[in-house]
Amino acid sequence: MSDSIPDSSDPPHPDSILRLASAVHRFRIPLISPEDHLSFEESFKSCSEGHKSTKSVMIQADLRRDEVKQAMAAGKLPHATLSQALKEYIPLLNQVLISCKVQPESARLDKRLLFSWCSGIEYNKTKKPSYFKSEALMFELVLSISTYALSEANLGCDACMDGDFPAAARNFAKTAGGFKYFGEDLF
């Protein structure tokens, strides 16, 4: 019997066995309604007047949300692009939400915010997406994080199909982290 430690960079199982043992299931992701034309900058205009950093956050949130919508409207969904856009949008959205929580008296809307998303997971008999609408910033945050998590899962599926199992594991870990955040912190 040898006392040597096996080299972990050279796994004993061939990729073909791993590929047979790993099953991937792609989930459709939630989508922002194409008719959804809201603006954080316009909605919080009077609140952000005279506050350069607040105005900057609102402008950046609008830009990042537009990038998310463009990625969703691109036909065959580019999950890497969508994931990156959401990764940049979520902290800005969270900053808007925290500002409203900390200073509720100054969080006055000049224009109504109405977020509109369709679910990617629910079964729809008509094949026509039905959109859920809400004025709640938390609704937007929850759907943005779930979309990010599902997009990372789909990137993991792509990596798995390509035989890049370490990359797939990293993507699936990001997905698990998103849903763990829901279960333990957000809800």
C-alpha atoms as an extended CHARMM CRD file, in Angstrom:
* protein
*
       187  EXT
         1         1  MET       CA              0.0000000000        0.0000000000        0.0000000000  PROA      1               0.0000000000
         2         2  SER       CA              1.3230000000        3.4060000000       -0.9290000000  PROA      2               0.0000000000
         3         3  ASP       CA              1.4910000000        6.2630000000        1.5870000000  PROA      3               0.0000000000
         4         4  SER       CA              1.3990000000        8.8930000000       -1.1350000000  PROA      4               0.0000000000
         5         5  ILE       CA             -1.5040000000       11.3190000000       -1.3510000000  PROA      5               0.0000000000
         6         6  PRO       CA             -3.3460000000       11.1820000000       -4.6810000000  PROA      6               0.0000000000
         7         7  ASP       CA             -3.0420000000       14.2290000000       -6.9210000000  PROA      7               0.0000000000
         8         8  SER       CA             -6.3810000000       16.0960000000       -6.7190000000  PROA      8               0.0000000000
         9         9  SER       CA             -5.7020000000       17.9180000000       -9.9850000000  PROA      9               0.0000000000
        10        10  ASP       CA             -5.9390000000       14.5870000000      -11.8200000000  PROA      10              0.0000000000
        11        11  PRO       CA             -9.2940000000       13.0670000000      -10.8700000000  PROA      11              0.0000000000
        12        12  PRO       CA             -9.5580000000        9.2780000000      -11.1100000000  PROA      12              0.0000000000
        13        13  HSD       CA            -12.9320000000        9.3990000000      -12.9230000000  PROA      13              0.0000000000
        14        14  PRO       CA            -13.1080000000       10.3930000000      -16.5450000000  PROA      14              0.0000000000
        15        15  ASP       CA            -15.3120000000       13.3330000000      -17.5380000000  PROA      15              0.0000000000
        16        16  SER       CA            -17.6850000000       10.9820000000      -19.3170000000  PROA      16              0.0000000000
        17        17  ILE       CA            -18.6870000000        9.3820000000      -15.9930000000  PROA      17              0.0000000000
        18        18  LEU       CA            -19.2200000000       12.7980000000      -14.4170000000  PROA      18              0.0000000000
        19        19  ARG       CA            -21.2810000000       13.8520000000      -17.4070000000  PROA      19              0.0000000000
        20        20  LEU       CA            -23.4590000000       10.7470000000      -17.0720000000  PROA      20              0.0000000000
        21        21  ALA       CA            -23.9180000000       11.3180000000      -13.3410000000  PROA      21              0.0000000000
        22        22  SER       CA            -24.7640000000       14.9980000000      -13.5790000000  PROA      22              0.0000000000
        23        23  ALA       CA            -28.2360000000       15.9700000000      -14.6580000000  PROA      23              0.0000000000
        24        24  VAL       CA            -28.9530000000       19.5600000000      -15.5490000000  PROA      24              0.0000000000
        25        25  HSD       CA            -32.3330000000       21.1950000000      -15.6510000000  PROA      25              0.0000000000
        26        26  ARG       CA            -32.6740000000       24.6220000000      -17.1450000000  PROA      26              0.0000000000
        27        27  PHE       CA            -35.2370000000       26.9370000000      -15.5780000000  PROA      27              0.0000000000
        28        28  ARG       CA            -36.8160000000       29.7450000000      -17.4940000000  PROA      28              0.0000000000
        29        29  ILE       CA            -36.0890000000       33.0170000000      -15.8000000000  PROA      29              0.0000000000
        30        30  PRO       CA            -38.5020000000       35.7900000000      -14.8270000000  PROA      30              0.0000000000
        31        31  LEU       CA            -38.7220000000       38.6250000000      -17.3310000000  PROA      31              0.0000000000
        32        32  ILE       CA            -39.3900000000       42.3450000000      -17.0560000000  PROA      32              0.0000000000
        33        33  SER       CA            -42.3770000000       43.4510000000      -19.0970000000  PROA      33              0.0000000000
        34        34  PRO       CA            -41.2970000000       45.1540000000      -22.3480000000  PROA      34              0.0000000000
        35        35  GLU       CA            -43.9610000000       47.8120000000      -21.6720000000  PROA      35              0.0000000000
        36        36  ASP       CA            -42.3770000000       48.6250000000      -18.3080000000  PROA      36              0.0000000000
        37        37  HSD       CA            -40.9190000000       52.1320000000      -18.6940000000  PROA      37              0.0000000000
        38        38  LEU       CA            -40.2340000000       53.3300000000      -15.1830000000  PROA      38              0.0000000000
        39        39  SER       CA            -37.4940000000       55.6670000000      -14.0190000000  PROA      39              0.0000000000
        40        40  PHE       CA            -35.9910000000       55.9440000000      -10.5590000000  PROA      40              0.0000000000
        41        41  GLU       CA            -34.5750000000       59.3510000000      -11.4420000000  PROA      41              0.0000000000
        42        42  GLU       CA            -37.9960000000       60.7470000000      -12.4300000000  PROA      42              0.0000000000
        43        43  SER       CA            -39.8080000000       59.0390000000       -9.5510000000  PROA      43              0.0000000000
        44        44  PHE       CA            -37.4480000000       60.3200000000       -6.8530000000  PROA      44              0.0000000000
        45        45  LYS       CA            -36.6920000000       63.6630000000       -8.5190000000  PROA      45              0.0000000000
        46        46  SER       CA            -37.7040000000       65.9610000000       -5.6190000000  PROA      46              0.0000000000
        47        47  CYS       CA            -36.0040000000       63.6790000000       -3.0560000000  PROA      47              0.0000000000
        48        48  SER       CA            -32.7160000000       63.6220000000       -4.9140000000  PROA      48              0.0000000000
        49        49  GLU       CA            -32.5840000000       67.3310000000       -5.7800000000  PROA      49              0.0000000000
        50        50  GLY       CA            -29.5540000000       68.8530000000       -4.1320000000  PROA      50              0.0000000000
        51        51  HSD       CA            -28.0940000000       65.4140000000       -3.3200000000  PROA      51              0.0000000000
        52        52  LYS       CA            -25.4920000000       64.5740000000       -5.9510000000  PROA      52              0.0000000000
        53        53  SER       CA            -24.8060000000       61.0510000000       -4.7030000000  PROA      53              0.0000000000
        54        54  THR       CA            -28.5230000000       60.1840000000       -4.4610000000  PROA      54              0.0000000000
        55        55  LYS       CA            -29.1720000000       61.5030000000       -7.9480000000  PROA      55              0.0000000000
        56        56  SER       CA            -26.1840000000       59.5270000000       -9.2340000000  PROA      56              0.0000000000
        57        57  VAL       CA            -27.5350000000       56.3120000000       -7.6740000000  PROA      57              0.0000000000
        58        58  MET       CA            -30.9400000000       56.8960000000       -9.3050000000  PROA      58              0.0000000000
        59        59  ILE       CA            -29.3700000000       57.5040000000      -12.7220000000  PROA      59              0.0000000000
        60        60  GLN       CA            -27.1530000000       54.4200000000      -12.3750000000  PROA      60              0.0000000000
        61        61  ALA       CA            -30.1210000000       52.2900000000      -11.2560000000  PROA      61              0.0000000000
        62        62  ASP       CA            -32.0410000000       53.3880000000      -14.3710000000  PROA      62              0.0000000000
        63        63  LEU       CA            -29.0770000000       52.5830000000      -16.6280000000  PROA      63              0.0000000000
        64        64  ARG       CA            -28.4710000000       49.1610000000      -15.0750000000  PROA      64              0.0000000000
        65        65  ARG       CA            -32.1960000000       48.2720000000      -15.2080000000  PROA      65              0.0000000000
        66        66  ASP       CA            -32.2450000000       49.2220000000      -18.8970000000  PROA      66              0.0000000000
        67        67  GLU       CA            -29.2530000000       46.8980000000      -19.4450000000  PROA      67              0.0000000000
        68        68  VAL       CA            -31.1720000000       44.0920000000      -17.7200000000  PROA      68              0.0000000000
        69        69  LYS       CA            -34.2190000000       44.7020000000      -19.9360000000  PROA      69              0.0000000000
        70        70  GLN       CA            -32.0600000000       44.8050000000      -23.0770000000  PROA      70              0.0000000000
        71        71  ALA       CA            -30.4110000000       41.5100000000      -22.1580000000  PROA      71              0.0000000000
        72        72  MET       CA            -33.8570000000       39.9610000000      -21.6190000000  PROA      72              0.0000000000
        73        73  ALA       CA            -35.1350000000       41.2710000000      -24.9540000000  PROA      73              0.0000000000
        74        74  ALA       CA            -32.1580000000       39.9370000000      -26.9180000000  PROA      74              0.0000000000
        75        75  GLY       CA            -33.9960000000       36.8640000000      -28.2650000000  PROA      75              0.0000000000
        76        76  LYS       CA            -31.8250000000       33.9400000000      -27.1790000000  PROA      76              0.0000000000
        77        77  LEU       CA            -31.1330000000       34.9960000000      -23.6360000000  PROA      77              0.0000000000
        78        78  PRO       CA            -27.4240000000       35.7030000000      -23.0360000000  PROA      78              0.0000000000
        79        79  HSD       CA            -27.1760000000       34.4950000000      -19.4260000000  PROA      79              0.0000000000
        80        80  ALA       CA            -23.6510000000       35.8410000000      -18.8800000000  PROA      80              0.0000000000
        81        81  THR       CA            -24.6860000000       39.3410000000      -19.9850000000  PROA      81              0.0000000000
        82        82  LEU       CA            -27.8840000000       39.2060000000      -17.9420000000  PROA      82              0.0000000000
        83        83  SER       CA            -26.0750000000       37.9040000000      -14.8790000000  PROA      83              0.0000000000
        84        84  GLN       CA            -23.4980000000       40.7070000000      -15.0660000000  PROA      84              0.0000000000
        85        85  ALA       CA            -26.1650000000       43.3880000000      -15.5680000000  PROA      85              0.0000000000
        86        86  LEU       CA            -28.1200000000       42.0900000000      -12.5620000000  PROA      86              0.0000000000
        87        87  LYS       CA            -24.9490000000       41.8860000000      -10.4820000000  PROA      87              0.0000000000
        88        88  GLU       CA            -24.4810000000       45.6260000000      -11.0870000000  PROA      88              0.0000000000
        89        89  TYR       CA            -28.1900000000       46.5230000000      -10.6930000000  PROA      89              0.0000000000
        90        90  ILE       CA            -29.0090000000       44.7090000000       -7.4230000000  PROA      90              0.0000000000
        91        91  PRO       CA            -26.6700000000       46.7620000000       -5.1520000000  PROA      91              0.0000000000
        92        92  LEU       CA            -28.1060000000       49.9990000000       -6.5790000000  PROA      92              0.0000000000
        93        93  LEU       CA            -31.6610000000       48.7960000000       -6.0410000000  PROA      93              0.0000000000
        94        94  ASN       CA            -30.7450000000       47.7350000000       -2.5130000000  PROA      94              0.0000000000
        95        95  GLN       CA            -29.2700000000       51.2080000000       -1.8840000000  PROA      95              0.0000000000
        96        96  VAL       CA            -32.5550000000       52.8420000000       -2.9960000000  PROA      96              0.0000000000
        97        97  LEU       CA            -34.4980000000       50.4740000000       -0.7470000000  PROA      97              0.0000000000
        98        98  ILE       CA            -32.2890000000       51.1480000000        2.2830000000  PROA      98              0.0000000000
        99        99  SER       CA            -32.5410000000       54.9120000000        1.7160000000  PROA      99              0.0000000000
       100       100  CYS       CA            -36.3320000000       54.6350000000        1.7490000000  PROA      100             0.0000000000
       101       101  LYS       CA            -36.2240000000       52.5240000000        4.9260000000  PROA      101             0.0000000000
       102       102  VAL       CA            -33.8430000000       54.8370000000        6.7710000000  PROA      102             0.0000000000
       103       103  GLN       CA            -35.5330000000       58.0920000000        5.7540000000  PROA      103             0.0000000000
       104       104  PRO       CA            -39.1750000000       57.2340000000        5.0060000000  PROA      104             0.0000000000
       105       105  GLU       CA            -40.2900000000       60.8380000000        5.4860000000  PROA      105             0.0000000000
       106       106  SER       CA            -38.1020000000       62.0240000000        2.6160000000  PROA      106             0.0000000000
       107       107  ALA       CA            -38.9420000000       59.1200000000        0.2890000000  PROA      107             0.0000000000
       108       108  ARG       CA            -41.6690000000       60.8890000000       -1.6740000000  PROA      108             0.0000000000
       109       109  LEU       CA            -42.4450000000       59.7870000000       -5.2030000000  PROA      109             0.0000000000
       110       110  ASP       CA            -42.9520000000       62.3490000000       -7.9420000000  PROA      110             0.0000000000
       111       111  LYS       CA            -44.0010000000       59.6500000000      -10.3680000000  PROA      111             0.0000000000
       112       112  ARG       CA            -45.4610000000       56.2270000000       -9.6340000000  PROA      112             0.0000000000
       113       113  LEU       CA            -43.1110000000       53.2350000000       -9.7660000000  PROA      113             0.0000000000
       114       114  LEU       CA            -44.9030000000       50.1580000000      -11.0780000000  PROA      114             0.0000000000
       115       115  PHE       CA            -42.6880000000       47.1130000000      -11.5400000000  PROA      115             0.0000000000
       116       116  SER       CA            -43.9820000000       44.4540000000      -13.9230000000  PROA      116             0.0000000000
       117       117  TRP       CA            -42.4990000000       40.9550000000      -14.2150000000  PROA      117             0.0000000000
       118       118  CYS       CA            -43.6340000000       37.5790000000      -15.4820000000  PROA      118             0.0000000000
       119       119  SER       CA            -42.6200000000       34.4160000000      -13.7120000000  PROA      119             0.0000000000
       120       120  GLY       CA            -40.2590000000       32.0420000000      -15.4320000000  PROA      120             0.0000000000
       121       121  ILE       CA            -41.1810000000       29.0820000000      -13.2680000000  PROA      121             0.0000000000
       122       122  GLU       CA            -44.9830000000       29.0550000000      -13.2370000000  PROA      122             0.0000000000
       123       123  TYR       CA            -46.8220000000       27.0660000000      -15.8760000000  PROA      123             0.0000000000
       124       124  ASN       CA            -48.8570000000       29.1670000000      -18.2910000000  PROA      124             0.0000000000
       125       125  LYS       CA            -51.4430000000       27.3630000000      -20.4680000000  PROA      125             0.0000000000
       126       126  THR       CA            -51.8530000000       30.2440000000      -22.9150000000  PROA      126             0.0000000000
       127       127  LYS       CA            -48.1250000000       30.5900000000      -23.6910000000  PROA      127             0.0000000000
       128       128  LYS       CA            -48.6890000000       34.3480000000      -23.4420000000  PROA      128             0.0000000000
       129       129  PRO       CA            -46.7890000000       35.7320000000      -20.4490000000  PROA      129             0.0000000000
       130       130  SER       CA            -48.9330000000       37.0950000000      -17.6660000000  PROA      130             0.0000000000
       131       131  TYR       CA            -47.2440000000       39.9180000000      -15.8150000000  PROA      131             0.0000000000
       132       132  PHE       CA            -47.4340000000       40.5410000000      -12.0920000000  PROA      132             0.0000000000
       133       133  LYS       CA            -47.3250000000       44.1940000000      -11.0900000000  PROA      133             0.0000000000
       134       134  SER       CA            -46.2990000000       45.8470000000       -7.8590000000  PROA      134             0.0000000000
       135       135  GLU       CA            -45.2390000000       49.2420000000       -6.5760000000  PROA      135             0.0000000000
       136       136  ALA       CA            -43.0270000000       47.6370000000       -3.9280000000  PROA      136             0.0000000000
       137       137  LEU       CA            -39.2610000000       48.0340000000       -4.2380000000  PROA      137             0.0000000000
       138       138  MET       CA            -38.9480000000       44.7090000000       -2.4010000000  PROA      138             0.0000000000
       139       139  PHE       CA            -40.8640000000       43.0250000000       -5.2670000000  PROA      139             0.0000000000
       140       140  GLU       CA            -38.2600000000       44.3500000000       -7.7080000000  PROA      140             0.0000000000
       141       141  LEU       CA            -35.4020000000       43.2560000000       -5.4400000000  PROA      141             0.0000000000
       142       142  VAL       CA            -36.7490000000       39.7240000000       -4.9460000000  PROA      142             0.0000000000
       143       143  LEU       CA            -37.3390000000       39.1780000000       -8.6580000000  PROA      143             0.0000000000
       144       144  SER       CA            -33.9630000000       40.6590000000       -9.5710000000  PROA      144             0.0000000000
       145       145  ILE       CA            -32.1400000000       38.3540000000       -7.1420000000  PROA      145             0.0000000000
       146       146  SER       CA            -34.1170000000       35.2900000000       -8.2330000000  PROA      146             0.0000000000
       147       147  THR       CA            -33.4240000000       36.1310000000      -11.8810000000  PROA      147             0.0000000000
       148       148  TYR       CA            -29.7240000000       36.4950000000      -11.0760000000  PROA      148             0.0000000000
       149       149  ALA       CA            -29.7150000000       33.1350000000       -9.2680000000  PROA      149             0.0000000000
       150       150  LEU       CA            -31.5460000000       31.3390000000      -12.0790000000  PROA      150             0.0000000000
       151       151  SER       CA            -29.3100000000       32.9600000000      -14.6710000000  PROA      151             0.0000000000
       152       152  GLU       CA            -26.2480000000       31.6830000000      -12.7950000000  PROA      152             0.0000000000
       153       153  ALA       CA            -27.8630000000       28.2240000000      -12.7080000000  PROA      153             0.0000000000
       154       154  ASN       CA            -28.2640000000       28.3560000000      -16.4770000000  PROA      154             0.0000000000
       155       155  LEU       CA            -24.6060000000       29.3750000000      -16.8160000000  PROA      155             0.0000000000
       156       156  GLY       CA            -23.8160000000       26.3350000000      -14.6630000000  PROA      156             0.0000000000
       157       157  CYS       CA            -25.8390000000       24.1640000000      -17.0590000000  PROA      157             0.0000000000
       158       158  ASP       CA            -23.8660000000       25.5720000000      -19.9900000000  PROA      158             0.0000000000
       159       159  ALA       CA            -20.5640000000       24.8710000000      -18.2310000000  PROA      159             0.0000000000
       160       160  CYS       CA            -21.7250000000       21.3500000000      -17.3540000000  PROA      160             0.0000000000
       161       161  MET       CA            -22.6240000000       20.6570000000      -20.9840000000  PROA      161             0.0000000000
       162       162  ASP       CA            -19.1660000000       21.9160000000      -21.9990000000  PROA      162             0.0000000000
       163       163  GLY       CA            -17.5490000000       19.5730000000      -19.4700000000  PROA      163             0.0000000000
       164       164  ASP       CA            -16.2290000000       22.4470000000      -17.3320000000  PROA      164             0.0000000000
       165       165  PHE       CA            -17.3960000000       21.0220000000      -14.0060000000  PROA      165             0.0000000000
       166       166  PRO       CA            -15.4150000000       23.3710000000      -11.7190000000  PROA      166             0.0000000000
       167       167  ALA       CA            -17.0040000000       26.4000000000      -13.4360000000  PROA      167             0.0000000000
       168       168  ALA       CA            -20.4260000000       24.7290000000      -13.2350000000  PROA      168             0.0000000000
       169       169  ALA       CA            -19.9350000000       24.1610000000       -9.5060000000  PROA      169             0.0000000000
       170       170  ARG       CA            -19.0530000000       27.8410000000       -9.0100000000  PROA      170             0.0000000000
       171       171  ASN       CA            -22.1860000000       28.9290000000      -10.8890000000  PROA      171             0.0000000000
       172       172  PHE       CA            -24.3810000000       26.5260000000       -8.9320000000  PROA      172             0.0000000000
       173       173  ALA       CA            -22.8260000000       27.8120000000       -5.6850000000  PROA      173             0.0000000000
       174       174  LYS       CA            -23.8410000000       31.3710000000       -6.6610000000  PROA      174             0.0000000000
       175       175  THR       CA            -27.3590000000       30.0910000000       -7.3250000000  PROA      175             0.0000000000
       176       176  ALA       CA            -27.4840000000       28.3670000000       -3.9460000000  PROA      176             0.0000000000
       177       177  GLY       CA            -26.1810000000       31.5320000000       -2.2750000000  PROA      177             0.0000000000
       178       178  GLY       CA            -28.9650000000       33.5990000000       -3.8310000000  PROA      178             0.0000000000
       179       179  PHE       CA            -31.6750000000       31.2400000000       -2.6310000000  PROA      179             0.0000000000
       180       180  LYS       CA            -30.0380000000       30.8760000000        0.7800000000  PROA      180             0.0000000000
       181       181  TYR       CA            -30.1440000000       34.6740000000        1.0890000000  PROA      181             0.0000000000
       182       182  PHE       CA            -33.8790000000       34.5310000000        0.3740000000  PROA      182             0.0000000000
       183       183  GLY       CA            -34.5420000000       31.8930000000        2.9870000000  PROA      183             0.0000000000
       184       184  GLU       CA            -32.3710000000       33.2180000000        5.7850000000  PROA      184             0.0000000000
       185       185  ASP       CA            -32.1570000000       36.9890000000        5.3320000000  PROA      185             0.0000000000
       186       186  LEU       CA            -34.7010000000       38.4700000000        2.9470000000  PROA      186             0.0000000000
       187       187  PHE       CA            -37.8460000000       36.5930000000        3.8860000000  PROA      187             0.0000000000
